[in-house]
Amino acid sequence: MDPRSEVLLRQAELFQGPLLLAGAPADGLLAQLPQAHGWTWHAGDQAMLDSRFAGRSHYGVDVPPVAFEAAVLFLPKSRELAAYLLNALASGLAGRALYLVGEKRGGIEGAAKQLQAFGKPRKLDSARHCQLWQVTVDNAPQAKPLESLAERFTLDLEDGPLQVVSLPGVFSHGRLDRGTALLLKHLDNLPAGHVLDFGCGAGVLGATVKRRYPQSRVTLLDVDAFAVAASRLTLAANNLEGEVISGDGIDAAPADLSLILSNPPFHTGVHTNYQASENLLKKSGQHLRKGGEMRLVANSFLRYQPLIEDALGNCQTCAEADGFRIYRATRG
């Protein structure tokens, strides 16, 4: 069981009523708290929770429409996302309890200060390298629309400016990361057809390709509901059409693709996790049509080339700069 869940269960008597677990981990916590509902923005966690606790877990960027008398936020990695979630939860908890639980190395000590906007926070427990904090919401805020927290910036590309809309919690929030910047310089001679932007984040790659190759069908895929929402906003801001879907890894992608583009993720919260990226590389051939191409950017220290060669039988390095490499491979 997630150590944060174990800390909650040390105080189980506090959590017996209608409860919302925001950022709920995909473990057995809901079995121990029969009146609780989960809320997650991770498609993989949602699938696991829904298979075990049908109807009790909810996926998306908004507070789910269920009744709750208290709420627990499992601290996310992003401070901006934590602020949005705390505000959204506190707005519906006037006079009631809001809890915050997180790992020490995830910054729970500092994040607990964000509770001061709603009342006087107090630490309830410290165990399993985690802390549990509580505040009675004396100052209930107005709920802020998520889009009001968007960071908007413009990329000056060769074929004109591209508007990017990023949301709290999305990778490289409010700025262009160096890896994607390098890949944007190597999008020439892409095959026509169905293009997948895997791990799309704010939709920079998918939007760029759709504008540059308007006859292509573009699908953007991410595990994170906030990334899915941001990608839709980015496409709309540039008057572009594309399909944006949520799903846990390459298994959720369409088949018969002409091209997979990616700056693949390797973090889950504060933890390093290569599984999604390695699955992408190993299973790419199952989703590419014959002659289809995969082109991606990755940190130079990651040993992706052997995985790509094993999957597709070939791999070339197109460019290397700033600690990143561009890999290109085709399915024979």
RAMOHU-V998987 format. One line per field, one symbol per residue. ss: DSSP state (H for helix, E for strand, L for the rest). phi: phi as a letter, one per 30 degrees, with the letter a starting at -180 (. if undefined). psi: psi as a letter, one per 20 degrees, with the letter a starting at -180 (. if undefined). A space follows every 10 residues. Layout:
BEGIN
ss: ???
phi: ???
psi: ???
END
This chain:
BEGIN
ss: LLHHHHHHHH LHHHHLLLEE EELLLLLLHH HHLLLEEEEE LEHHHHHHHH HHLLLLEEEL LLLLLLLLLE EEEELLLLHH HHHHHHHHHH LLLLLLEEEE EEEHHHLHHH HHHHHHHLLL LEEEEEELLE EEEEEELLLL LLLLLHHHHL EEEEEEELLE EEEEEELLLL LLLLLLLHHH HHHHLLLLLL LLLEEEEELL LLLHHHHHHH HHLLLLEEEE EELEHHHHHH HHHHHHHLLL LLEEEELLLH HHLLLLEEEE EELLLLEELL EELLHHHHHH HHHHHHHEEE EEEEEEEEEL LLLLHHHHHH HHLLLEEEEE ELLEEEEEEE LL
phi: .eeddddddd ceddbcdebc cdieddbcdd ddbdccccbb ccdddddddd dcbeicbbcl cceddbdbca bccdeddddd dedddddddd dcbeibcbcb baddddjded dedddddclc dbdcabahib bbcbbdddcd dddceeddcd ccbccdcecj dcdccccejd eheiacdddd eddddbcdhd ddkccccdid hdiddddddd ddbdddcccc badcdddedd ddddeddchc caccbcacjd ddddciddac cacddbbbid cdbcddddde ddceddccdd idbcbbcaed ddddeddddd dciaabcdab ahibbccbbb dd
psi: qphhhhggih khhikiaoqp opkpqmbjhh hinijqqqpq johggggggh hhmpijqppa iqpqmqpqir qppoprhphh gggggggggh hjkpjappqp qrqgiikhgh hhhiihiibo qqphqorkkr qpqqppnhnp rpppphhijq pprppnrhkr qpppoqqpiq plpjrpqhgh gghhilkqlq qqcoppopli cjjggggggh hhmhiqpppp pqiphhgggg hhhgghhjlq pqppqqrnah hiqrrlqhpp qqnqqkqocj qpojggghhg ghjhhiiqrp irqpprqqqh ipmhghgghh giiqpqohqp qkjqqpqpqq p.
END
